[in-house]
Amino acid sequence: MSLLESLQNFWESTGIYRLINGVDAATWQTLLMLAIVCVLVYLAIVKGFEPLLLLPIAIGMLLTNLPGGNMFHSDYFMTAGEINYGEILRHGGLIDILYIGVKTGLYPCLVFIGIGAMTDFTPLISNPKSLLIGAGAQFGVFVAFAGALISGVFTPEEAASIGIIGGADGPTAITVTKTLAPELLGAIAIAAYSYMALIPLIQPPLMRLMTTPEERKIRMTELRKVSQTEKIIFPVAVTIIVALIVPDALVLIGCLMFGNLLNVSGVTGRLSDTAQNALMNIVTIFLGISVGATAVAENFLSGKTLLIIVLGLVAFMISTFGGLLTAKIMCKLTGGKINPLIGSAGVSAVPMAARVAQKEGQKADPSNFLLMHAMGPNVAGVIGSAVAAGVLLACFA
């Protein structure tokens, strides 16, 4: 081979050549994806919007859309038949190998173990009525599902994946989408985590719309003390009940409750610490990069993506509305003993949604403390979103 031919081969292998000639994707598509990456990095670092996940997702998008990177090949995973994992391990890129953890459902389950170890279910155990608020906050999941289906743009499986955005739970959205509509995983995951990060902006106007100044000032009675025995029985009982009613939700609920049991048992402190810190951090990195890598320009830049973002916002707002409405009804039925603001915490974003409820309550009455009361619906929302996911998987998987 002559020197000229060698130089020609080198030039054609460069990212500049591939970008100019649209080898991997049209030039405008690649440049637009890089611009979106820059926006996500800005939101994560400068604005602090869910940086632990938004930043890895942005880097995953960057790596998969850089021309010539060849680290992720969607064709390996979007096949109609069985996935050839041997072929992926032999010839796949780095992110192909990492993505196996998403495709098999490993990462979301490990994340749920970490979430369970970090979650305090005491407010829910002390006030079981919070489960009703957590259930009411899943209303947006099924409204968005119906809306996506009625639009005629999405299949039932895709509509179910879009609806789960309303649960405000990233790992749950990933679990449903990787099974029902893997080609939409990038758009749905980015929408889910973006709306979780924007809770302090999205929820307060709805909270003020749905409640009166007098209702926002309601003081709730102190929660009763929960015994150690109750804390241990709770995760075991919830796992059994969910398994008997919605077995498809067991994979997430079982991991969530296992993590919580590690924390409350009092005899597995080292395991609980590992689940909360080392395991959670490692899996978050792998999950974020893998999910971001699915946002390939050809699939991501479409009318479907825009519609997913709109429907996801509708789902999230209606879920917030459903939680507030449920809490408002309970307020009336209990003679004003429940502050309706805690209904907004029925979505699964722990503990951000509970903190927003606390902040809004203190705007009405600076001496009112709603945080622990709001944590009840908040952790109930984690359970509720996982159960909603199980229902959708049972219907469409």
ROLUM-222985 format. One record per residue (C-alpha): x, y, z. Coordinates in steps of 0.02 Angstrom, whole numbers. Example, Ala and Ser with C-alpha at 12.3 -4.5 7.8 and 13.67 -1.06 7.14 Angstrom:
<rec u="615" v="-225" w="390"/>
<rec u="684" v="-53" w="357"/>
END
This chain:
<rec u="0" v="0" w="0"/>
<rec u="69" v="169" w="-50"/>
<rec u="92" v="314" w="70"/>
<rec u="-46" v="408" w="-18"/>
<rec u="-168" v="263" w="4"/>
<rec u="-121" v="249" w="187"/>
<rec u="-154" v="433" w="214"/>
<rec u="-319" v="416" w="121"/>
<rec u="-371" v="271" w="232"/>
<rec u="-323" v="369" w="386"/>
<rec u="-422" v="521" w="329"/>
<rec u="-577" v="415" w="295"/>
<rec u="-565" v="338" w="468"/>
<rec u="-566" v="506" w="558"/>
<rec u="-718" v="575" w="644"/>
<rec u="-704" v="735" w="541"/>
<rec u="-724" v="639" w="377"/>
<rec u="-869" v="536" w="447"/>
<rec u="-954" v="694" w="511"/>
<rec u="-935" v="791" w="350"/>
<rec u="-996" v="647" w="242"/>
<rec u="-1135" v="590" w="359"/>
<rec u="-1066" v="413" w="372"/>
<rec u="-1145" v="373" w="542"/>
<rec u="-1288" v="499" w="537"/>
<rec u="-1332" v="657" w="443"/>
<rec u="-1214" v="798" w="490"/>
<rec u="-1355" v="906" w="558"/>
<rec u="-1418" v="762" w="666"/>
<rec u="-1247" v="734" w="743"/>
<rec u="-1220" v="919" w="777"/>
<rec u="-1393" v="937" w="854"/>
<rec u="-1362" v="787" w="969"/>
<rec u="-1198" v="864" w="1025"/>
<rec u="-1291" v="1026" w="1063"/>
<rec u="-1419" v="928" w="1167"/>
<rec u="-1274" v="847" w="1261"/>
<rec u="-1205" v="1019" w="1302"/>
<rec u="-1374" v="1075" w="1369"/>
<rec u="-1388" v="921" w="1481"/>
<rec u="-1211" v="946" w="1546"/>
<rec u="-1254" v="1128" w="1584"/>
<rec u="-1414" v="1079" w="1677"/>
<rec u="-1321" v="946" w="1776"/>
<rec u="-1167" v="1047" w="1825"/>
<rec u="-1225" v="1229" w="1829"/>
<rec u="-1407" v="1207" w="1879"/>
<rec u="-1382" v="1050" w="1983"/>
<rec u="-1530" v="958" w="1904"/>
<rec u="-1510" v="775" w="1955"/>
<rec u="-1323" v="781" w="1916"/>
<rec u="-1287" v="605" w="1977"/>
<rec u="-1389" v="534" w="1834"/>
<rec u="-1407" v="675" w="1709"/>
<rec u="-1219" v="693" w="1688"/>
<rec u="-1185" v="507" w="1652"/>
<rec u="-1334" v="506" w="1533"/>
<rec u="-1263" v="657" w="1441"/>
<rec u="-1092" v="574" w="1426"/>
<rec u="-1174" v="415" w="1362"/>
<rec u="-1262" v="519" w="1228"/>
<rec u="-1097" v="602" w="1185"/>
<rec u="-1001" v="440" w="1166"/>
<rec u="-1133" v="356" w="1059"/>
<rec u="-1155" v="504" w="941"/>
<rec u="-973" v="549" w="911"/>
<rec u="-933" v="493" w="734"/>
<rec u="-831" v="333" w="725"/>
<rec u="-838" v="292" w="911"/>
<rec u="-920" v="121" w="884"/>
<rec u="-948" v="95" w="1070"/>
<rec u="-1134" v="57" w="1057"/>
<rec u="-1226" v="-38" w="920"/>
<rec u="-1414" v="-34" w="942"/>
<rec u="-1433" v="-173" w="812"/>
<rec u="-1368" v="-298" w="940"/>
<rec u="-1515" v="-265" w="1056"/>
<rec u="-1660" v="-213" w="944"/>
<rec u="-1671" v="-379" w="853"/>
<rec u="-1835" v="-472" w="841"/>
<rec u="-1757" v="-637" w="892"/>
<rec u="-1645" v="-692" w="1034"/>
<rec u="-1501" v="-576" w="1078"/>
<rec u="-1330" v="-654" w="1045"/>
<rec u="-1238" v="-605" w="1204"/>
<rec u="-1086" v="-707" w="1151"/>
<rec u="-1069" v="-601" w="995"/>
<rec u="-1084" v="-442" w="1099"/>
<rec u="-949" v="-498" w="1220"/>
<rec u="-832" v="-546" w="1077"/>
<rec u="-857" v="-401" w="959"/>
<rec u="-960" v="-268" w="1048"/>
<rec u="-900" v="-100" w="1107"/>
<rec u="-882" v="-43" w="1287"/>
<rec u="-1059" v="23" w="1302"/>
<rec u="-1130" v="-132" w="1216"/>
<rec u="-1060" v="-233" w="1360"/>
<rec u="-1120" v="-110" w="1492"/>
<rec u="-1293" v="-107" w="1412"/>
<rec u="-1317" v="-292" w="1448"/>
<rec u="-1353" v="-239" w="1628"/>
<rec u="-1497" v="-131" w="1565"/>
<rec u="-1565" v="-259" w="1444"/>
<rec u="-1567" v="-397" w="1574"/>
<rec u="-1645" v="-281" w="1704"/>
<rec u="-1495" v="-296" w="1821"/>
<rec u="-1457" v="-112" w="1848"/>
<rec u="-1633" v="-53" w="1897"/>
<rec u="-1646" v="-196" w="2023"/>
<rec u="-1477" v="-153" w="2102"/>
<rec u="-1530" v="30" w="2109"/>
<rec u="-1689" v="-22" w="2200"/>
<rec u="-1586" v="-116" w="2329"/>
<rec u="-1489" v="45" w="2361"/>
<rec u="-1649" v="149" w="2367"/>
<rec u="-1725" v="26" w="2490"/>
<rec u="-1573" v="37" w="2603"/>
<rec u="-1586" v="227" w="2602"/>
<rec u="-1774" v="237" w="2626"/>
<rec u="-1859" v="261" w="2794"/>
<rec u="-2033" v="184" w="2787"/>
<rec u="-2072" v="240" w="2965"/>
<rec u="-2190" v="382" w="2910"/>
<rec u="-2288" v="260" w="2802"/>
<rec u="-2297" v="127" w="2937"/>
<rec u="-2352" v="259" w="3062"/>
<rec u="-2486" v="326" w="2945"/>
<rec u="-2543" v="186" w="2826"/>
<rec u="-2672" v="303" w="2748"/>
<rec u="-2525" v="376" w="2653"/>
<rec u="-2537" v="225" w="2538"/>
<rec u="-2698" v="296" w="2466"/>
<rec u="-2608" v="457" w="2419"/>
<rec u="-2466" v="359" w="2340"/>
<rec u="-2595" v="260" w="2241"/>
<rec u="-2687" v="419" w="2188"/>
<rec u="-2525" v="491" w="2122"/>
<rec u="-2511" v="350" w="1995"/>
<rec u="-2665" v="416" w="1904"/>
<rec u="-2555" v="508" w="1779"/>
<rec u="-2474" v="344" w="1726"/>
<rec u="-2636" v="276" w="1656"/>
<rec u="-2699" v="442" w="1587"/>
<rec u="-2538" v="466" w="1488"/>
<rec u="-2547" v="285" w="1431"/>
<rec u="-2723" v="315" w="1366"/>
<rec u="-2670" v="478" w="1284"/>
<rec u="-2521" v="398" w="1196"/>
<rec u="-2632" v="255" w="1136"/>
<rec u="-2770" v="370" w="1073"/>
<rec u="-2643" v="474" w="977"/>
<rec u="-2621" v="329" w="856"/>
<rec u="-2434" v="362" w="847"/>
<rec u="-2381" v="230" w="974"/>
<rec u="-2411" v="45" w="996"/>
<rec u="-2489" v="-14" w="1161"/>
<rec u="-2317" v="-67" w="1222"/>
<rec u="-2242" v="104" w="1181"/>
<rec u="-2391" v="192" w="1262"/>
<rec u="-2366" v="92" w="1422"/>
<rec u="-2183" v="142" w="1426"/>
<rec u="-2227" v="325" w="1404"/>
<rec u="-2360" v="319" w="1539"/>
<rec u="-2239" v="257" w="1671"/>
<rec u="-2149" v="425" w="1662"/>
<rec u="-2291" v="488" w="1771"/>
<rec u="-2228" v="381" w="1914"/>
<rec u="-2075" v="495" w="1926"/>
<rec u="-1962" v="345" w="1953"/>
<rec u="-1815" v="326" w="1834"/>
<rec u="-1769" v="144" w="1868"/>
<rec u="-1951" v="92" w="1853"/>
<rec u="-1968" v="184" w="1686"/>
<rec u="-1810" v="98" w="1625"/>
<rec u="-1871" v="-74" w="1680"/>
<rec u="-2036" v="-55" w="1586"/>
<rec u="-1962" v="25" w="1431"/>
<rec u="-1816" v="-95" w="1407"/>
<rec u="-1945" v="-236" w="1400"/>
<rec u="-2087" v="-157" w="1303"/>
<rec u="-2009" v="-22" w="1193"/>
<rec u="-1817" v="-27" w="1197"/>
<rec u="-1803" v="89" w="1047"/>
<rec u="-1881" v="228" w="1153"/>
<rec u="-1771" v="201" w="1305"/>
<rec u="-1661" v="355" w="1279"/>
<rec u="-1805" v="477" w="1257"/>
<rec u="-1909" v="405" w="1400"/>
<rec u="-1764" v="396" w="1523"/>
<rec u="-1709" v="575" w="1486"/>
<rec u="-1889" v="636" w="1503"/>
<rec u="-1914" v="543" w="1667"/>
<rec u="-1755" v="605" w="1749"/>
<rec u="-1777" v="782" w="1682"/>
<rec u="-1950" v="798" w="1757"/>
<rec u="-1889" v="726" w="1921"/>
<rec u="-1756" v="861" w="1924"/>
<rec u="-1885" v="995" w="1883"/>
<rec u="-2002" v="950" w="2026"/>
<rec u="-1966" v="1115" w="2118"/>
<rec u="-2026" v="1208" w="1963"/>
<rec u="-2170" v="1098" w="1905"/>
<rec u="-2260" v="1055" w="2067"/>
<rec u="-2279" v="1219" w="2165"/>
<rec u="-2399" v="1304" w="2042"/>
<rec u="-2508" v="1148" w="2043"/>
<rec u="-2501" v="1142" w="2233"/>
<rec u="-2559" v="1322" w="2249"/>
<rec u="-2695" v="1294" w="2118"/>
<rec u="-2766" v="1141" w="2206"/>
<rec u="-2762" v="1205" w="2386"/>
<rec u="-2828" v="1356" w="2480"/>
<rec u="-2719" v="1464" w="2594"/>
<rec u="-2813" v="1393" w="2744"/>
<rec u="-2780" v="1214" w="2690"/>
<rec u="-2594" v="1249" w="2667"/>
<rec u="-2586" v="1306" w="2848"/>
<rec u="-2658" v="1145" w="2919"/>
<rec u="-2547" v="1070" w="3054"/>
<rec u="-2544" v="882" w="3063"/>
<rec u="-2527" v="786" w="3226"/>
<rec u="-2360" v="707" w="3269"/>
<rec u="-2333" v="534" w="3197"/>
<rec u="-2334" v="390" w="3320"/>
<rec u="-2173" v="301" w="3361"/>
<rec u="-2142" v="143" w="3260"/>
<rec u="-2065" v="-8" w="3344"/>
<rec u="-1915" v="-104" w="3278"/>
<rec u="-2025" v="-257" w="3254"/>
<rec u="-2143" v="-160" w="3141"/>
<rec u="-1997" v="-98" w="3038"/>
<rec u="-1937" v="-276" w="3009"/>
<rec u="-2109" v="-350" w="2974"/>
<rec u="-2155" v="-213" w="2849"/>
<rec u="-2034" v="-256" w="2705"/>
<rec u="-2069" v="-442" w="2722"/>
<rec u="-2258" v="-415" w="2724"/>
<rec u="-2256" v="-296" w="2575"/>
<rec u="-2152" v="-418" w="2473"/>
<rec u="-2273" v="-560" w="2507"/>
<rec u="-2429" v="-456" w="2472"/>
<rec u="-2361" v="-387" w="2308"/>
<rec u="-2307" v="-561" w="2253"/>
<rec u="-2484" v="-626" w="2281"/>
<rec u="-2571" v="-481" w="2191"/>
<rec u="-2450" v="-416" w="2056"/>
<rec u="-2309" v="-544" w="2032"/>
<rec u="-2234" v="-442" w="1889"/>
<rec u="-2194" v="-303" w="2013"/>
<rec u="-2100" v="-422" w="2128"/>
<rec u="-1931" v="-399" w="2043"/>
<rec u="-1928" v="-215" w="2091"/>
<rec u="-2025" v="-223" w="2255"/>
<rec u="-1925" v="-373" w="2313"/>
<rec u="-1760" v="-281" w="2285"/>
<rec u="-1828" v="-123" w="2366"/>
<rec u="-1885" v="-215" w="2521"/>
<rec u="-1728" v="-319" w="2531"/>
<rec u="-1625" v="-160" w="2535"/>
<rec u="-1737" v="-89" w="2670"/>
<rec u="-1724" v="-248" w="2773"/>
<rec u="-1535" v="-235" w="2767"/>
<rec u="-1553" v="-63" w="2845"/>
<rec u="-1684" v="-96" w="2980"/>
<rec u="-1632" v="-270" w="3034"/>
<rec u="-1489" v="-201" w="3140"/>
<rec u="-1373" v="-346" w="3099"/>
<rec u="-1315" v="-305" w="2921"/>
<rec u="-1245" v="-131" w="2939"/>
<rec u="-1098" v="-164" w="2822"/>
<rec u="-1212" v="-230" w="2685"/>
<rec u="-1331" v="-84" w="2706"/>
<rec u="-1187" v="39" w="2695"/>
<rec u="-1121" v="-46" w="2537"/>
<rec u="-1294" v="-43" w="2456"/>
<rec u="-1319" v="142" w="2497"/>
<rec u="-1148" v="201" w="2441"/>
<rec u="-1026" v="93" w="2341"/>
<rec u="-1155" v="-15" w="2250"/>
<rec u="-1273" v="130" w="2216"/>
<rec u="-1135" v="241" w="2148"/>
<rec u="-1060" v="108" w="2034"/>
<rec u="-1228" v="55" w="1963"/>
<rec u="-1282" v="236" w="1938"/>
<rec u="-1129" v="267" w="1829"/>
<rec u="-1158" v="111" w="1723"/>
<rec u="-1345" v="140" w="1710"/>
<rec u="-1331" v="323" w="1661"/>
<rec u="-1200" v="296" w="1526"/>
<rec u="-1292" v="144" w="1455"/>
<rec u="-1461" v="231" w="1448"/>
<rec u="-1387" v="389" w="1372"/>
<rec u="-1304" v="285" w="1237"/>
<rec u="-1474" v="228" w="1172"/>
<rec u="-1510" v="407" w="1118"/>
<rec u="-1436" v="380" w="945"/>
<rec u="-1471" v="525" w="828"/>
<rec u="-1573" v="425" w="702"/>
<rec u="-1694" v="363" w="836"/>
<rec u="-1692" v="510" w="956"/>
<rec u="-1721" v="653" w="834"/>
<rec u="-1898" v="615" w="782"/>
<rec u="-2074" v="676" w="806"/>
<rec u="-2101" v="532" w="927"/>
<rec u="-1970" v="600" w="1045"/>
<rec u="-2054" v="771" w="1053"/>
<rec u="-2222" v="689" w="1084"/>
<rec u="-2146" v="580" w="1221"/>
<rec u="-2079" v="734" w="1309"/>
<rec u="-2250" v="818" w="1301"/>
<rec u="-2345" v="663" w="1358"/>
<rec u="-2217" v="634" w="1496"/>
<rec u="-2247" v="810" w="1563"/>
<rec u="-2434" v="781" w="1556"/>
<rec u="-2413" v="616" w="1649"/>
<rec u="-2308" v="697" w="1784"/>
<rec u="-2427" v="843" w="1807"/>
<rec u="-2580" v="731" w="1816"/>
<rec u="-2492" v="618" w="1942"/>
<rec u="-2459" v="770" w="2050"/>
<rec u="-2640" v="823" w="2026"/>
<rec u="-2701" v="648" w="2073"/>
<rec u="-2600" v="647" w="2234"/>
<rec u="-2660" v="821" w="2282"/>
<rec u="-2841" v="777" w="2244"/>
<rec u="-2831" v="617" w="2348"/>
<rec u="-2756" v="713" w="2495"/>
<rec u="-2887" v="849" w="2477"/>
<rec u="-3027" v="721" w="2485"/>
<rec u="-2945" v="641" w="2638"/>
<rec u="-2932" v="814" w="2716"/>
<rec u="-3120" v="836" w="2699"/>
<rec u="-3160" v="662" w="2762"/>
<rec u="-3050" v="682" w="2917"/>
<rec u="-3118" v="852" w="2960"/>
<rec u="-2963" v="948" w="2911"/>
<rec u="-2831" v="838" w="2994"/>
<rec u="-2729" v="811" w="2835"/>
<rec u="-2637" v="950" w="2745"/>
<rec u="-2674" v="925" w="2559"/>
<rec u="-2499" v="985" w="2514"/>
<rec u="-2427" v="816" w="2560"/>
<rec u="-2523" v="742" w="2413"/>
<rec u="-2396" v="814" w="2292"/>
<rec u="-2266" v="700" w="2373"/>
<rec u="-2361" v="547" w="2313"/>
<rec u="-2248" v="539" w="2161"/>
<rec u="-2096" v="429" w="2178"/>
<rec u="-1958" v="561" w="2179"/>
<rec u="-1886" v="532" w="2354"/>
<rec u="-1855" v="644" w="2449"/>
<rec u="-1867" v="793" w="2331"/>
<rec u="-2057" v="791" w="2318"/>
<rec u="-2074" v="785" w="2508"/>
<rec u="-1956" v="933" w="2525"/>
<rec u="-2059" v="1034" w="2401"/>
<rec u="-2216" v="999" w="2505"/>
<rec u="-2122" v="1055" w="2662"/>
<rec u="-2064" v="1214" w="2576"/>
<rec u="-2237" v="1260" w="2514"/>
<rec u="-2311" v="1227" w="2685"/>
<rec u="-2185" v="1341" w="2768"/>
<rec u="-2226" v="1480" w="2646"/>
<rec u="-2402" v="1477" w="2717"/>
<rec u="-2345" v="1451" w="2897"/>
<rec u="-2158" v="1462" w="2935"/>
<rec u="-2179" v="1361" w="3095"/>
<rec u="-2269" v="1215" w="3010"/>
<rec u="-2165" v="1058" w="2978"/>
<rec u="-2238" v="938" w="2850"/>
<rec u="-2081" v="846" w="2796"/>
<rec u="-2107" v="684" w="2893"/>
<rec u="-2292" v="683" w="2851"/>
<rec u="-2250" v="707" w="2667"/>
<rec u="-2123" v="566" w="2673"/>
<rec u="-2264" v="441" w="2700"/>
<rec u="-2346" v="473" w="2530"/>
<rec u="-2174" v="493" w="2453"/>
<rec u="-2113" v="318" w="2497"/>
<rec u="-2287" v="252" w="2459"/>
<rec u="-2262" v="324" w="2285"/>
<rec u="-2106" v="217" w="2263"/>
<rec u="-2209" v="63" w="2299"/>
<rec u="-2353" v="128" w="2193"/>
<rec u="-2247" v="161" w="2039"/>
<rec u="-2169" v="-13" w="2050"/>
<rec u="-2342" v="-91" w="2063"/>
<rec u="-2404" v="13" w="1916"/>
<rec u="-2255" v="-48" w="1816"/>
<rec u="-2298" v="-227" w="1863"/>
<rec u="-2476" v="-203" w="1802"/>
<rec u="-2416" v="-134" w="1634"/>
<rec u="-2289" v="-274" w="1613"/>
<rec u="-2421" v="-404" w="1655"/>
<rec u="-2535" v="-332" w="1522"/>
<rec u="-2413" v="-303" w="1380"/>
<rec u="-2251" v="-401" w="1406"/>
END
